[in-house]
Amino acid sequence: MAMRYEDYKRYLSPALAKTTDLVIERGEGSYLWDVNGERYLDFVQGIAVNALGHNDPHVRAAIHDQVDKLINGSFNMVNFPTTLILAQRLAQIAPGSLGCTFFSNGGAEATDGALKLARAYTGRPCIIAFRGSFHGRTLGATAVTGSAAKYRHSYQPLVPGIYFATYPQSDLCPQGYDERQRTEFCLNDLQQLFDYLVSPDEVAAIIMEPVQGEGGYFVPPTAFVKAIRKICDEHGILLIFDEIQSGYGRTGKMWAGQNFGVTPDIMTLGKAIAGGLPMSAVVSTGEIMQRWHPGMHGGTFGGNPVAAAAALAVLDQFKEQDILANVGKQGDYLGKKLTQLQEKHPVVGQARGIGLMRAISFTHEDETPAPEIWNKVKAQCLKNHMITLNCGVHGNGMRFATCLNVTPDIIDEGIGILDRSMSELGY
């Protein structure tokens, strides 16, 4: 008898929200197979986790090799060759003078670690985050998350000393503003925050996604990102870049911040770092990390040798397959395809993004958000055997996070399914 998710729901917390009821048995590349043998095109890859696709043979081989030697011994007590080498290689590719790493397990853990590090280094109590941001679901990460009220519901009051500024995306700025106007509007909003609510000398860090993920895959103007760097420098505030979703080549640069020519003081990594295994990291300078004395932060499973082995295999393939070049090429191709969809289907209000971090939004004729249209399109895409995921505060965005070694034929297949699904629905 076929396994059904419904048969197991009573054993799982309802907090584990599901976008499908599929029970998946195996995966390869851009595809997943359920327990009934049905194949699905995965156009979000575990929410940007599988940089090289499902079950990549190089990552799999590295995992097997390490598992045969050692699964874990706690990085708190002993060192592992794979983890030490990974730290060294991250230092070689990290931007600017960043190169000292603390390993943890998930993105939210990395967020909490970065906030603690900033407070420890500066001796200041406050943090500024941005509306539209998503940084995770632990208490600390939730406190700096502003992509939707639902993530904060029932948990107030959260960590104190957190203030929110406006991110220069279309959903948060006055309608019709161009890049220059959005930049000015948001920088003025930040200045008002300093004037009315929190003095800059009380702010330990400004944390931001160089490209917003959950908030809608919005790319900020370069002038805004550079201005934030300048403000931080002027006031002794640390700049934290959350590169958990946007980093690791997703935008065509190794780190999304490089698209704007800006280097942070602290960087958080996750998702794609270990090719599908749970791993994250806080990366900063040696000087800043020196303020984090032994015992001020920790974790039992961080720096796991198997995850580190997988992460090394991912970096090897980045070089061997020239992943960044592929992201640039295929990202441009995907962007053109999405623009064509926008021109063909009136319900597609925007096509936006950078590299292979792309999104479209579904809107009504009056340009108001249309999450109900997205829900129908999502269901039809699943019926046509493609897994999709939304984004944005209104739930009307559709994000595209293919594997980074995606090929044109896979993009064509996915866009074809989306195009057909909208046409079948009369959109």
C-alpha positions in Angstrom: 0.0 0.0 0.0 1.3 3.5 -0.9 2.6 5.7 1.9 0.5 8.8 2.4 1.5 11.9 4.3 -2.1 12.0 5.8 -1.3 8.7 7.6 1.5 10.3 9.5 0.2 13.8 10.2 -0.8 12.9 13.8 2.8 12.1 14.6 4.1 15.4 13.4 3.7 18.9 14.9 1.4 21.1 12.8 4.1 23.8 13.1 5.9 21.9 10.4 4.0 23.6 7.6 4.0 21.7 4.3 3.7 23.1 0.8 2.8 19.7 -0.6 1.6 16.3 0.7 4.2 14.4 -1.3 6.2 11.6 0.3 9.6 11.7 -1.5 11.7 8.6 -1.7 14.7 9.7 -3.8 16.2 12.5 -5.9 18.7 13.1 -8.6 19.7 16.4 -10.1 16.7 18.6 -10.6 14.2 15.8 -10.0 12.4 14.1 -7.1 10.5 10.8 -7.1 7.7 10.0 -4.6 7.0 6.7 -3.1 4.6 5.9 -5.9 7.3 6.3 -8.5 6.0 9.7 -9.8 8.7 12.1 -10.9 8.6 15.9 -10.1 10.7 18.8 -11.3 12.1 20.5 -8.2 12.4 24.2 -9.0 13.3 25.3 -5.5 15.9 22.7 -4.5 15.1 22.5 -0.8 14.8 26.3 -0.7 18.2 27.0 -2.3 19.9 24.2 -0.3 21.1 21.8 -3.0 23.6 23.9 -4.9 24.5 20.9 -7.2 21.1 19.3 -7.3 19.8 16.3 -5.5 22.1 13.4 -4.7 25.1 14.9 -6.4 27.6 12.0 -6.9 30.6 14.1 -5.8 28.9 15.2 -2.6 27.6 11.7 -2.0 31.1 10.1 -2.4 32.6 12.6 0.0 29.9 11.8 2.6 30.4 8.1 2.2 34.2 8.4 2.5 33.9 10.4 5.7 31.1 8.3 7.3 33.4 5.3 6.9 36.0 7.1 9.0 34.0 9.1 11.6 30.5 10.5 11.9 31.1 12.9 14.8 33.1 13.4 17.9 32.1 17.0 18.8 34.1 19.8 17.4 34.0 21.2 21.0 36.4 18.5 22.1 38.5 17.4 19.1 39.5 18.7 15.6 38.5 17.1 12.3 40.7 17.4 9.1 37.7 18.1 6.9 36.4 20.9 9.1 39.8 22.5 9.5 40.4 22.4 5.7 36.9 23.9 5.2 37.7 26.8 7.5 40.9 27.5 5.6 39.1 27.4 2.2 36.3 29.7 3.4 39.0 32.1 4.4 40.5 32.0 0.9 37.2 32.9 -0.8 35.6 35.1 1.9 35.4 38.8 0.9 37.8 41.4 2.3 39.6 40.4 5.5 36.9 38.1 6.6 38.4 34.6 7.3 37.7 33.4 10.8 34.7 31.0 11.1 32.4 29.6 13.7 30.4 26.6 12.4 26.9 25.8 13.4 24.0 23.7 12.0 21.3 26.0 10.5 20.8 29.5 9.3 18.9 30.7 12.4 21.8 29.5 14.6 24.2 31.5 12.5 22.0 34.6 12.8 21.9 34.3 16.6 25.7 33.8 16.7 26.2 36.9 14.5 24.1 39.0 16.8 25.9 37.8 19.9 29.3 38.4 18.3 28.3 42.0 17.3 27.2 42.8 20.8 30.3 41.2 22.3 32.6 43.1 20.1 31.0 46.6 20.3 29.7 46.4 23.9 26.5 48.0 22.5 23.0 46.6 23.1 20.9 47.4 20.0 20.5 45.9 16.5 18.9 47.4 13.4 17.2 45.1 10.9 15.0 45.7 7.9 11.3 45.3 7.1 10.9 42.5 4.6 13.8 40.5 6.1 13.9 36.9 7.0 16.7 35.6 9.3 15.4 32.4 10.8 13.0 31.1 13.5 14.9 30.9 16.8 14.0 33.6 19.3 16.9 35.8 18.3 16.5 35.3 14.6 12.8 35.9 14.8 13.4 39.2 16.6 15.3 40.5 13.5 12.8 39.0 11.0 10.4 41.4 9.4 9.1 39.6 6.3 5.7 38.7 7.7 3.9 39.2 11.1 3.0 35.5 11.1 6.6 34.6 12.0 6.4 36.9 15.1 2.8 36.1 16.2 2.4 34.6 19.7 6.1 35.2 20.6 6.0 38.9 21.7 7.9 40.3 23.4 10.9 39.1 21.5 14.6 40.0 22.1 14.7 43.7 23.2 16.8 46.4 21.5 15.8 45.6 17.9 14.7 48.3 15.5 13.4 48.1 12.0 14.3 50.3 9.0 12.8 50.2 5.5 14.4 48.1 2.8 14.2 49.7 -0.7 11.9 47.2 -2.3 8.7 48.0 -4.2 6.4 46.5 -1.5 7.7 48.8 1.2 8.2 52.1 -0.7 5.6 54.5 -2.1 4.1 53.1 -5.4 5.9 54.2 -8.5 9.2 55.1 -6.9 12.3 54.4 -9.0 15.6 53.1 -7.6 16.9 56.6 -6.7 13.7 57.6 -4.9 13.5 54.3 -3.0 17.1 54.7 -1.9 16.5 58.3 -0.6 13.2 57.3 1.1 14.8 54.4 2.9 18.0 56.3 4.0 15.7 59.0 5.3 13.7 56.4 7.2 17.0 55.1 8.8 18.0 58.6 9.8 14.6 59.2 11.4 15.3 56.0 13.4 18.5 57.5 14.7 16.8 60.8 15.4 13.8 59.6 17.2 14.3 56.1 18.6 17.9 54.9 19.0 21.2 56.7 19.0 23.8 55.3 16.6 26.3 54.9 19.5 23.9 52.3 21.0 23.7 50.2 17.8 26.0 47.2 17.7 25.1 46.1 14.1 22.9 46.6 11.1 21.9 43.2 9.8 20.6 42.9 6.2 20.2 40.4 3.4 22.2 41.8 0.4 19.3 40.4 -1.7 16.1 39.7 0.3 14.9 36.1 0.1 11.7 35.2 1.9 10.7 38.8 1.6 10.3 38.5 -2.1 13.7 38.1 -3.9 14.2 41.9 -4.1 17.6 43.3 -5.3 18.4 46.7 -3.6 20.0 49.6 -5.4 23.8 49.6 -5.2 23.7 53.2 -3.9 21.6 52.0 -0.9 24.0 49.2 0.1 27.0 51.4 -0.2 25.3 54.1 1.9 24.6 51.5 4.6 28.3 50.6 4.6 29.2 54.2 4.9 26.8 54.8 7.8 28.2 51.8 9.7 31.7 53.1 9.2 30.8 56.6 10.4 29.2 55.4 13.6 31.3 52.3 14.5 28.4 50.0 13.7 29.1 46.5 12.4 27.5 45.5 9.2 26.2 41.9 9.1 25.3 40.4 5.7 22.9 37.4 5.9 24.2 35.4 2.9 22.4 32.3 4.0 20.1 32.2 0.9 21.7 34.8 -1.4 25.3 33.6 -0.9 27.3 30.7 -2.3 27.0 31.7 -5.9 23.2 32.1 -6.0 23.5 35.6 -7.6 26.4 34.9 -9.9 29.0 36.1 -7.5 30.2 33.9 -4.7 28.7 36.4 -2.2 25.7 38.6 -3.0 27.4 41.6 -1.4 30.0 41.5 -4.1 27.4 42.6 -6.6 27.4 46.0 -4.8 31.1 46.2 -4.1 30.4 46.1 -0.3 32.2 43.9 2.3 30.5 43.3 5.6 32.1 42.9 9.0 30.3 39.7 9.7 28.7 37.3 7.3 26.4 34.4 7.9 26.3 31.3 5.7 24.0 28.3 5.4 21.7 26.4 3.0 24.0 25.6 0.1 27.2 25.3 2.1 27.2 21.5 2.5 25.2 20.4 -0.6 22.1 19.3 1.4 23.5 18.5 4.8 22.7 20.8 7.8 25.5 23.3 8.2 25.9 27.0 8.7 28.7 29.5 9.6 29.5 32.9 11.1 32.4 34.4 9.3 34.2 37.5 10.4 37.6 39.0 10.8 40.2 37.7 13.3 40.0 41.0 15.2 36.3 40.8 15.7 36.3 37.1 16.5 39.0 37.6 19.2 36.3 39.3 21.4 34.4 36.0 21.4 36.2 34.3 24.3 36.0 30.5 24.9 32.6 29.5 26.1 30.8 32.7 25.0 29.2 30.7 22.2 29.0 27.0 21.2 27.1 24.0 20.0 27.3 20.3 20.1 27.0 19.4 16.4 28.6 22.5 14.8 31.6 21.7 12.5 30.4 18.1 11.9 33.1 16.3 9.9 30.6 14.7 7.5 28.9 18.0 6.7 32.4 19.6 6.3 33.4 16.8 3.8 30.3 17.5 1.8 31.0 21.2 1.9 34.5 20.6 0.5 33.1 18.6 -2.3 30.7 21.5 -3.1 33.7 23.9 -3.3 35.6 21.5 -5.5 32.7 21.3 -7.9 32.3 25.1 -7.9 35.8 25.2 -9.4 35.6 22.1 -11.6 32.2 23.0 -13.2 32.8 26.8 -13.2 29.5 27.2 -11.3 29.7 31.0 -11.1 29.9 31.3 -14.8 27.0 29.0 -15.3 24.9 31.0 -12.8 25.5 34.1 -14.8 24.7 32.5 -18.1 21.7 30.5 -17.0 20.5 33.3 -14.7 20.3 35.7 -17.7 18.5 33.0 -19.7 15.9 32.4 -16.9 15.4 36.2 -16.5 14.6 36.5 -20.2 12.1 33.6 -19.9 10.4 35.2 -17.0 10.1 38.5 -18.8 8.5 36.6 -21.7 6.0 35.0 -19.3 5.2 38.5 -17.9 4.5 39.7 -21.4 2.3 36.7 -22.2 0.3 36.4 -19.0 -1.3 39.6 -17.5 -1.4 38.1 -14.0 2.4 38.3 -13.8 3.0 41.8 -12.5 6.8 41.7 -12.0 9.8 39.6 -13.0 12.8 40.4 -10.9 16.0 39.1 -9.4 19.6 38.4 -10.1 21.6 35.3 -11.2 19.6 32.2 -10.3 17.7 34.1 -7.5 14.6 35.1 -9.5 11.0 35.7 -8.8 7.7 36.7 -10.4 4.7 38.2 -8.7 1.0 37.6 -9.3 -1.3 40.6 -9.4 -4.8 41.7 -10.3 -5.5 44.2 -13.1 -5.3 47.1 -10.6 -1.8 45.8 -9.6 -2.9 44.7 -6.1 -1.4 41.4 -4.9 -3.2 38.2 -6.0 -2.2 35.4 -3.6 -5.3 33.4 -4.6 -4.1 33.3 -8.2 -0.7 32.1 -7.0 -2.3 29.3 -5.0 -4.2 28.1 -8.0 -1.1 28.2 -10.2 1.0 26.4 -7.5 -1.6 23.6 -7.3 -1.7 23.3 -11.1 2.1 23.2 -11.3 2.1 20.4 -8.8 -0.6 18.6 -10.8 1.8 19.0 -13.7 4.6 17.6 -11.6 6.6 20.6 -10.7 7.4 21.7 -7.1 7.2 25.5 -6.5 7.4 27.9 -3.6 6.1 31.4 -2.9 7.7 34.5 -1.3 6.8 38.0 -0.2 4.6 39.3 2.6 1.4 38.9 0.6 2.2 35.4 -0.6 1.8 36.3 -4.2 5.4 35.9 -5.3 6.9 32.8 -6.9 10.6 32.2 -6.3 12.9 30.3 -8.6 15.9 28.6 -6.9 17.2 25.9 -9.2 20.4 24.1 -8.7 23.4 26.2 -9.7 24.6 23.8 -12.3 21.1 23.9 -14.0 21.0 23.6 -17.8 18.8 25.4 -20.4 16.7 22.3 -21.0 15.7 22.1 -17.3 14.9 25.8 -17.3 12.8 25.3 -20.5 11.0 22.4 -18.9 10.1 24.4 -15.7 9.0 27.5 -17.5 7.0 25.3 -19.9 5.2 23.7 -17.0 4.5 27.1 -15.5 3.3 28.6 -18.8 1.1 25.6 -19.5 -0.3 25.7 -15.9 -1.3 29.3 -16.2 -2.9 28.8 -19.6 -4.9 25.8 -18.3 -6.3 28.1 -15.6 -7.2 30.8 -18.1 -4.5 33.2 -16.9 
